Structure formats: structure tokens, C-alpha cells
């Protein structure tokens, strides 16, 4: 494991322009001199340039093609632009290094994986037209994309956050499609993402790292000293050599790419959220940081979920571009909320920012009992309507039963209408909006609930009378029971209404406290959680 960590550190430092020496690492790890030597030897071998065949040589290998030019070369082979005269189209010809020809298991693995790649048919994935081997050369005929790589665009410094947000959903579509087909990329990075002249995104080299690497290996370094993935973009489980690396590794790499598109930097070590570096909507932080969670189970579980959250942010109206407020991670209130998350340890992506999505999920969960109660209220209203209709339709010639039935019928409709009014307002809450707007939505729910509660709840001081009559208890109409019931009911309603509005009148110090009590535990808990989240500086 130490060798892989040293290799990652070497890659990172060289990207920063440094020239790390082996002696430096020997001083840092005096008891692991052999491991340090192996890591530097592997780094030197992997840095050896791949010598791509000349255009003339490739043309001799593929006489049916017009090989035009060498487009590029890297650790996974060389790519040429060629033309198929018979089909009147340009293609990209990819030749893998000849060293793989000597691997006895490579041929079977190449055929199996290449067939899976050839079945991928998506507008954001470079299509594979043909594959095979000629002599010692394994090759792919692929769709030729007239454009450039995302790496060139990032290095130009001309990519705006708005343009980045137009690119990422296309990547999500491509990844979701491939994952649904059981294909994992394993090496998502700007070099493997192409942009054509129309701004369309195309992912290239799907699954190529699995073809070149050994599927049975326990180390990310292949037998040819190639890394299965690029260290700066690899998910932690890829670098740990975990056998069951799945599609969530691609989601991690997508998060790295997204972070780089927004900030121009790769998130390494203890990094700040994107909104700390550039002026973007702070809600994008949670999308990026959740994608970058160390533990796969804490990440997005599907690329389509990433796109869905981005669309929710884009469609939520006016987008706040304010930079995230500084929040002290050592504050007790932050620690208290963090511990409340079922004792789970956040990944490194959450070190600079609490997972806003999980916190808002707690707020949403607090409102579920209120929503469930409204569902029960609708059921109660339907029951009252049925009971009332059954009573008055069968007793039109009996005045007290006719009146009781109509009262129940109308009251049942009012109960349902009140429940729907509260439920609609709960459903209108968009938890991706800024905290202030979510707090406003919750206040709207509380306001309508408090206005309707007396009209629905207090009449039960008298409503039991028509309910009993509709149920067949006509004895209630006897003066000895009806008159006391009416007196108690009217007094009860009057006192309840007076007390309800008296304690909430303007000017009372504990007015808000009484409102929270009348609103119930669900709304009280949701408001408290939102206040705590706002205190942390999360917007």
C-alpha cells in the first residue's frame, strides 16, 4: 500500500511542478527503503514514452484504410485519424501497445470486454465500430470526434461555471447508460472526455483500463506497470485494490472532474468546497462533495441522481451565487449535528462542509408525521362524508337526521380540503433552495396549519352530536341530553377559540412559543433543525 501512496504523491507533486527525489522519501520512510525504491522504479518505467508506429507502418497494417495522421499517444496506445473510403467516413484507429500481445490471458480479456464496449450506443459515448488484432497489434476502429479534449479546454482557462454545468449532465447520461449495460469506465478524466464543435460531450476509452489491466489483480498497478486509472481521479477503493470496485468509482471520478471544471484544480488532501474558490451556487457544493465521499455507500448511488440534483438546482428559480460563509468546524453545534448522523463518519469530502443533503433529509423526515396525519385526516373526512350522505339521503322526511347528515357531509368536505391545503404546502418545499427560502416554506405550512386547525378541531365540541345521530343514536335528541350537550359544546368552543387567539395576540413575549406548541412536534422539530443549520453558515 505504501508504494501506491508514494506513486500518488509523486504524481501530485510533479503536476505542481516539483521534482521529488528518492533520497527525500528514504528520509521520510527509513524503514521502507526497498518500497521507496520499487515505487520510483515503477514510476520511471511508467514514464517511459510509448513509441507509436509511424503512419506509413500503420497504413501497411490496414490497407483498407487511408491513415491520415497521428492524433496522439499515451500509456494505453496511439490514436490515428483514418478514413474508410468504402463508407465515406473518418474513423479513429486506436492501436494498443504491442507488449500486451505477450500476455496469454490478454486475448480472451480483450475479446470479452471489447464486445461489451461495441454494444454501447449512446450519443455521449464514442462508438466502437470494429476491433481485433493484426499480427501483434490489437486495435479498435472508433467514431472520430472533430473537436478537442476537455483537458485542453480546462487548461485554456476559458471554461465558465455555466459551461461546466452544461457538460456534467451529458457525462451523467453517458455513465448511467453504460452502468445500466454493466460497463464501468474506471478512468474518467478530462483526457478521456471529448468535445465536438457543437459542444457535445463524448466519453472515450470506456472499459479500456479493464481490458489492459488484470481483472484478477489486487493492486492498481498492472503487470506492465500501468495504473488502472489515473491516480488523481481514482476512487479510494480503486487505489486500495478492492476486488468489488463498481460503478460508484466512476461517480467519484466524475466528482473530481466536476470540481476541476468549476475551480481549475483537482481536489487533493484537505480541500475547500468549490464555492470557496469561485463564485457559484453554494448548493453545487453538496453535489460535488457527495460525489467525492471516500466511502462508496455515502456517494451518489447512480449517475442519474447527480443529474437530477443538478436539474433541481437549475430549475429552482433564481440561483444564489453567493460564496459560502466561513464555518468553524470546531464549533460545538456543528459537532452535535455531526454526531446525530447515526454515528457515521463522514468521508474527507465532508471535512470542509457538512453534507447539506443529509441535514435537509432530516428536516424532511421531521415533516413526515404531519403529512401522514393529513392523510389520516383525509380518510376521516371521507368517512364523515359517507356517513353523512348515508344519513340524510335515507331520512329526508326526518328533519333532525336530515340536518345531521348534511352537517357531517359538509364538515367532511372541509376536513379534506384543510388536509389537502397543508399537504400541498409541504410538497411545495424544495429542499435544494437556500435555507432562508426553505424556512419561509416551512413557515407557510405552519401558518396555514394554525389558521385551519381551530376551524377543524374545535367544532368537535359539538360535532359529536350529529355524528351520534347519523350513527343511529337518536336518544341524543332527548332534551335532557341535547340541551346540556349544546351548552357544554358552545362554551367549549368559545373558551377554546378565546384561549387560542389570546395567547397568540401581538405583543405577548411568549407568542412564538405558543405558536410552536399549537403547531405540533413535526413543525417544531423542522424549524429547530433549520435554525441550527443556518447557524452553521450553511446556506
C-alpha positions in Angstrom: 0.0 0.0 0.0 2.9 2.4 0.8 4.2 2.0 -2.8 0.9 3.1 -4.2 0.7 6.1 -1.8 4.2 7.2 -2.8 3.2 6.8 -6.5 0.2 9.0 -5.9 2.3 11.6 -4.1 4.9 11.6 -6.9 2.2 12.2 -9.5 0.6 15.1 -7.5 3.9 16.8 -6.8 5.0 16.6 -10.5 1.7 18.1 -11.5 2.6 21.0 -9.3 6.0 21.4 -11.0 8.1 19.9 -8.2 11.0 17.4 -8.7 10.8 15.0 -5.8 13.9 12.8 -5.2 14.2 9.3 -4.0 16.5 10.4 -1.1 13.8 12.6 0.2 11.4 9.7 0.6 14.2 7.5 2.1 14.5 10.1 4.8 10.7 10.1 5.4 10.5 6.3 5.4 13.8 5.0 6.6 12.4 1.5 7.4 11.0 1.1 3.9 13.9 1.8 1.6 13.0 -1.1 -0.6 9.4 0.0 -1.0 10.6 3.5 -1.9 13.0 2.1 -4.5 10.2 -0.1 -6.0 7.9 2.9 -6.2 10.4 5.1 -8.0 11.4 2.3 -10.3 7.7 1.7 -11.3 7.3 5.5 -11.8 10.3 5.6 -14.1 9.1 2.6 -16.1 5.6 4.0 -16.5 7.0 7.3 -17.6 8.9 5.7 -20.5 7.3 7.2 -23.6 5.3 4.9 -25.8 6.8 4.9 -29.3 3.8 4.8 -31.7 4.2 3.2 -35.1 4.7 5.6 -38.0 1.7 6.5 -40.2 3.3 4.5 -43.1 3.7 1.4 -40.9 0.1 1.6 -39.8 -1.1 2.1 -43.3 0.7 -1.2 -44.3 -1.1 -3.0 -41.4 -4.5 -1.6 -42.5 -4.5 -1.4 -46.4 -8.3 -0.8 -46.4 -7.8 2.5 -44.6 -6.4 5.8 -45.6 -4.3 6.6 -42.5 -4.1 10.4 -42.3 -2.3 11.4 -39.2 -1.3 10.5 -35.6 -3.7 12.2 -33.2 -1.9 11.3 -30.0 -0.2 8.6 -28.0 -0.2 7.6 -24.3 0.2 4.7 -21.9 -2.8 2.9 -23.4 -1.7 3.2 -27.0 -1.8 5.5 -30.0 -4.7 7.0 -31.9 -4.7 7.8 -35.6 -7.1 9.6 -37.8 -8.0 7.4 -40.7 -10.7 7.2 -43.4 -12.8 4.3 -44.6 -13.3 5.1 -48.3 -16.0 2.5 -48.8 -18.2 4.0 -46.1 -17.0 7.6 -46.8 -16.3 8.4 -43.1 -13.4 9.3 -40.9 -12.6 6.9 -38.0 -10.2 7.0 -35.1 -7.9 4.0 -35.1 -6.5 3.0 -31.7 -3.5 0.7 -31.5 -2.7 -0.8 -28.1 1.0 -1.3 -27.2 2.4 -4.5 -28.6 3.7 -5.6 -25.2 0.2 -6.8 -24.4 0.4 -9.4 -27.2 2.7 -11.4 -24.9 0.1 -11.7 -22.2 -1.5 -15.1 -22.6 -4.8 -14.0 -20.9 -5.0 -10.7 -22.7 -6.6 -12.0 -25.9 -9.5 -13.5 -24.1 -10.0 -10.5 -21.9 -9.7 -8.2 -24.9 -12.4 -10.0 -26.9 -14.8 -10.3 -24.0 -14.5 -6.6 -22.9 -14.4 -5.2 -26.5 -17.6 -6.9 -27.3 -19.3 -5.2 -24.4 -17.9 -1.9 -25.5 -19.1 -2.3 -29.1 -22.6 -2.8 -27.8 -22.6 0.7 -26.2 -24.7 3.0 -28.4 -25.2 6.4 -26.8 -24.8 10.0 -28.2 -22.3 10.9 -25.4 -20.1 7.8 -25.8 -17.6 7.3 -28.6 -18.9 4.4 -30.6 -16.7 1.3 -31.3 -17.1 0.2 -34.9 -14.7 -2.7 -35.0 -12.0 -4.4 -33.0 -9.5 -7.2 -33.4 -5.8 -7.9 -33.9 -3.4 -7.9 -36.8 -0.2 -9.7 -36.0 0.9 -8.4 -32.6 -1.3 -5.3 -32.8 -4.6 -5.1 -31.1 -6.8 -2.3 -32.4 -10.2 -0.5 -32.3 -12.0 1.4 -35.1 -13.9 4.1 -33.3 -16.0 7.1 -34.0 -13.9 10.1 -35.0 -14.8 13.2 -33.0 -13.9 16.5 -34.7 -13.0 18.6 -31.6 -10.8 18.7 -28.6 -10.3 17.1 -25.2 -11.8 18.5 -22.1 -8.2 18.7 -20.8 -7.3 21.3 -23.5 -10.4 23.3 -22.6 -9.6 23.3 -18.9 -6.0 24.3 -19.5 -7.1 27.2 -21.7 -8.8 28.7 -18.6 -11.8 29.8 -20.7 -14.4 27.4 -19.2 -17.0 29.2 -17.1 -19.1 27.5 -14.3 -22.2 27.8 -16.6 -20.4 25.9 -19.3 -19.3 23.3 -16.8 -22.9 22.8 -15.8 -23.8 22.1 -19.4 -21.1 19.4 -19.6 -21.7 17.4 -16.5 -25.3 16.3 -17.2 -24.1 14.9 -20.5 -21.5 12.9 -18.7 -24.1 11.7 -16.2 -26.3 10.5 -19.1 -23.4 8.6 -20.7 -22.3 7.0 -17.4 -25.8 6.0 -16.4 -26.3 4.3 -19.8 -23.0 2.4 -19.6 -23.6 1.4 -16.0 -27.1 0.1 -16.9 -25.3 -2.1 -19.5 -22.9 -3.4 -16.9 -19.9 -1.4 -18.2 -17.7 0.6 -15.9 -15.2 3.2 -17.3 -12.6 3.2 -14.4 -10.6 6.0 -15.9 -12.9 9.1 -16.1 -10.7 12.2 -16.6 -10.6 15.2 -18.8 -8.2 13.5 -21.3 -10.9 10.8 -21.9 -13.7 13.4 -22.5 -14.0 14.9 -25.9 -16.0 18.0 -27.0 -17.0 18.3 -30.6 -17.5 21.6 -32.5 -21.2 21.6 -31.5 -20.3 21.4 -27.8 -21.5 17.8 -27.4 -19.7 15.6 -24.9 -18.2 12.3 -25.9 -16.6 9.9 -23.5 -13.8 7.7 -25.0 -12.0 4.6 -23.8 -14.9 3.0 -21.9 -13.6 0.0 -20.0 -10.2 0.1 -21.7 -8.4 0.1 -18.3 -10.1 -3.2 -17.6 -9.0 -4.7 -20.9 -5.4 -3.6 -20.4 -5.3 -4.4 -16.6 -5.8 -7.8 -15.0 -9.3 -8.2 -13.7 -8.0 -10.6 -11.0 -5.3 -8.3 -9.7 -5.2 -7.0 -6.1 -3.1 -4.0 -6.9 -3.9 -1.0 -9.1 -0.6 -1.5 -10.9 -0.8 -3.8 -13.8 1.9 -6.3 -14.9 3.1 -3.7 -17.3 3.4 -1.1 -14.6 0.3 0.8 -15.9 -2.0 2.2 -13.3 -5.6 1.1 -13.8 -7.0 4.6 -13.7 -5.2 7.9 -13.2 -4.2 8.4 -9.5 -5.6 11.9 -9.2 -9.0 10.8 -10.5 -9.2 7.3 -9.0 -11.7 6.4 -6.2 -10.1 5.3 -2.9 -11.3 1.8 -3.4 -9.6 1.6 -6.8 -6.3 2.6 -5.2 -6.8 0.2 -2.3 -7.0 -2.7 -4.8 -10.5 -3.7 -3.7 -11.9 -6.6 -5.8 -15.5 -5.4 -5.9 -14.9 -1.9 -7.5 -18.3 -1.0 -9.0 -19.9 1.9 -10.9 -19.6 4.2 -7.9 -15.9 4.5 -8.7 -16.9 6.3 -11.9 -19.1 8.6 -9.8 -16.2 9.6 -7.7 -14.1 10.3 -10.8 -17.0 12.4 -12.1 -16.9 14.4 -8.9 -13.2 15.1 -9.4 -13.8 16.2 -12.9 -16.7 18.4 -11.8 -14.6 20.0 -9.1 -11.8 20.7 -11.6 -14.2 22.2 -14.2 -15.5 24.6 -11.6 -12.3 25.6 -9.9 -9.5 24.6 -12.3 -7.9 22.5 -9.6 -8.0 18.8 -8.6 -9.3 18.1 -5.1 -6.4 16.5 -3.2 -5.9 16.2 0.5 -7.9 18.7 2.6 -9.7 20.7 0.0 -12.2 23.5 0.2 -15.7 23.4 -1.4 -15.9 24.8 -4.9 -17.8 27.9 -3.7 -14.9 28.8 -1.5 -12.8 29.3 -4.7 -15.2 30.6 -7.3 -18.5 32.4 -7.2 -21.0 29.6 -7.8 -24.3 28.5 -6.2 -23.4 27.0 -2.8 -25.8 24.2 -3.4 -23.4 22.8 -6.0 -21.0 22.1 -3.1 -23.1 19.3 -1.8 -23.4 17.7 -5.2 -19.6 17.8 -5.7 -18.8 16.8 -2.1 -21.3 13.9 -2.1 -19.8 12.6 -5.3 -16.3 12.7 -3.6 -17.2 10.8 -0.5 -14.5 8.3 0.5 -17.0 5.6 1.3 -18.9 4.4 -1.8 -22.1 3.9 0.3 -22.1 7.7 1.1 -21.8 8.7 -2.5 -24.5 9.1 -5.1 -25.6 5.6 -6.0 -26.3 6.4 -9.6 -25.1 9.0 -12.1 -28.7 9.8 -12.9 -29.1 11.1 -9.3 -26.3 13.6 -9.9 -28.0 14.9 -12.9 -31.4 15.0 -11.1 -29.9 17.1 -8.3 -28.3 19.5 -10.8 -31.5 19.9 -12.6 -33.4 20.6 -9.4 -30.9 23.4 -8.6 -31.2 24.8 -12.1 -35.0 24.7 -12.1 -35.5 26.1 -8.6 -35.6 29.7 -9.9 -33.2 32.5 -9.0 -29.9 30.9 -8.3 -27.8 32.3 -5.4 -24.2 32.9 -6.5 -23.0 33.9 -3.0 -19.8 32.4 -1.7 -20.3 30.0 1.2 -19.9 31.7 4.6 -17.0 30.5 6.7 -17.9 27.9 9.3 -15.7 26.9 12.2 -15.5 23.1 12.2 -14.7 23.1 15.9 -18.0 24.7 17.0 -20.0 22.5 19.4 -23.2 23.0 17.5 -21.6 21.5 14.3 -20.2 18.6 16.3 -23.6 17.9 17.8 -25.3 17.7 14.5 -22.4 15.6 13.1 -22.8 13.1 15.9 -26.5 12.9 15.3 -25.9 11.4 11.9 -26.2 7.9 13.3 -22.6 7.9 14.4 -21.4 7.6 10.8 -18.0 9.0 10.0 -18.0 11.5 7.1 -15.6 11.0 4.3 -12.9 13.5 3.5 -15.1 15.4 1.2 -17.3 16.4 4.2 -14.4 17.8 6.3 -14.9 21.4 5.0 -18.7 21.3 4.8 -21.4 19.2 6.4 -23.5 17.2 4.0 -26.3 19.6 3.5 -28.3 17.0 1.7 -28.4 14.7 4.7 -29.2 17.5 7.0 -32.1 18.6 4.8 -33.3 15.0 4.7 -33.6 15.2 8.5 -35.8 18.3 8.1 -37.9 16.5 5.5 -38.2 13.5 7.8 -39.5 15.7 10.6 -42.4 16.8 8.5 -43.4 13.2 7.5 -45.6 12.6 10.7 -47.5 15.8 9.9 -48.0 14.7 6.3 -49.1 11.3 7.5 -51.6 12.9 9.9 -53.1 14.8 7.0 -53.5 11.6 5.1 -55.4 10.2 8.1 -57.5 13.4 8.2 -58.5 12.8 4.5 -59.6 9.3 5.4 -61.6 10.7 8.3 -63.2 13.2 6.0 -64.2 10.6 3.5 -65.7 8.5 6.4 -67.7 11.5 7.6 -69.0 12.3 4.0 -70.1 8.7 3.6 -71.8 8.6 7.0 -73.5 11.9 6.4 -74.7 11.0 3.0 -76.0 7.7 4.2 -77.9 9.6 6.9 -79.5 12.4 5.0 -80.3 10.6 1.8 -82.3 7.9 3.6 -84.1 10.3 6.0 -85.2 13.3 4.0 -88.5 13.1 5.9 -86.9 13.2 9.3 -85.7 16.7 10.0 -83.1 16.1 12.7 -81.5 13.2 10.8 -81.5 15.2 7.5 -79.8 18.2 9.2 -77.3 16.0 11.0 -76.4 14.2 7.8 -75.9 17.4 5.8 -73.7 18.9 8.6 -71.5 15.8 8.6 -71.3 15.8 4.8 -70.2 19.5 4.7 -67.8 19.1 7.6 -66.2 16.0 5.9 -65.5 18.1 2.8 -64.0 20.9 5.0 -61.7 18.3 6.7 -60.4 17.0 3.4 -59.9 20.5 2.0 -57.9 21.5 5.1 -55.7 18.4 4.9 -55.0 19.0 1.2 -54.1 22.6 1.8 -51.4 21.6 4.3 -50.2 18.7 2.2 -49.8 20.9 -0.9 -47.7 23.3 1.0 -45.5 20.6 2.4 -44.9 19.2 -1.1 -44.0 22.7 -2.4 -40.9 22.7 -0.2 -37.8 22.5 -2.4 -35.0 21.4 -0.1 -32.4 22.4 -2.7 -33.3 26.1 -2.3 -31.3 28.3 0.0 -32.0 27.8 3.7 -33.9 31.1 4.0 -36.4 30.0 1.3 -36.9 26.6 2.9 -37.5 28.3 6.3 -40.1 30.5 4.6 -41.8 27.5 3.1 -42.0 25.8 6.5 -43.4 28.9 8.0 -46.1 28.9 5.3 -47.0 25.4 6.3 -47.2 26.4 9.9 -49.3 29.5 9.1 -52.0 27.6 7.1 -52.0 24.8 9.7 -52.6 27.2 12.6 -55.3 29.0 10.7 -57.2 25.8 9.8 -56.7 23.9 13.0 -59.4 25.8 15.0 -61.9 25.5 12.2 -61.4 21.8 12.0 -60.6 20.8 15.6 -62.7 23.0 17.9 -66.1 22.1 16.2 -65.7 18.7 17.7 -67.1 20.2 20.9 -70.5 20.0 19.1 -69.8 17.7 16.1 -70.2 14.5 18.2 -74.0 15.3 18.3 -74.7 15.0 14.5 -72.2 12.1 14.4 -74.1 10.2 17.1 -77.4 10.9 15.4 -76.1 9.7 12.0 -74.8 6.6 13.7 -78.4 5.8 14.9 -78.3 7.2 18.4 -81.5 9.3 18.3 -81.6 9.3 22.1 -79.2 12.3 21.8 -82.2 14.4 20.7 -83.9 14.0 24.1 -83.9 17.4 25.7 -82.3 16.1 28.9 -79.2 15.2 26.9 -79.3 17.6 23.9 -79.6 20.9 25.9 -76.6 20.2 28.3 -74.6 19.0 25.3 -75.3 22.2 23.4 -74.4 24.3 26.4 -71.1 22.5 27.1 -70.3 22.5 23.4 -70.8 26.2 22.8 -68.9 27.1 26.0 -66.1 24.8 25.0 -65.8 26.2 21.5 -65.9 29.8 22.8 -63.3 29.2 25.5 -61.0 27.3 23.1 -61.1 30.0 20.5 -60.5 32.8 23.0 -57.6 30.9 24.6 -56.1 30.0 21.2 -56.1 33.6 19.8 -55.4 35.3 23.2 -52.0 33.6 23.7 -51.0 34.4 20.1 -52.0 38.1 20.1 -49.4 40.6 19.1 -47.2 41.9 21.9 -47.1 38.8 24.1 -43.5 37.7 24.9 -44.2 34.0 24.5 -46.4 34.4 21.4 -44.0 32.4 19.2 -43.6 29.7 21.9 -47.3 29.2 22.0 -47.5 29.1 18.2 -44.8 26.4 18.1 -46.8 24.4 20.7 -50.0 24.6 18.8 -48.2 23.7 15.5 -47.1 20.4 16.9 -43.9 18.4 17.2 -43.3 17.9 13.5 -43.2 21.6 12.6 -41.4 22.5 15.8 -38.7 20.0 15.1 -38.3 21.1 11.5 -38.0 24.8 12.4 -35.4 24.0 15.1 -33.3 21.9 12.7 -33.4 24.7 10.1 -32.3 27.3 12.6 -29.4 25.1 13.6 -28.3 24.5 10.0 -28.5 28.3 9.4 -26.3 28.9 12.5 -23.6 26.8 10.9 -23.4 29.1 8.0 -24.8 26.5 5.6 -26.9 28.3 3.0 
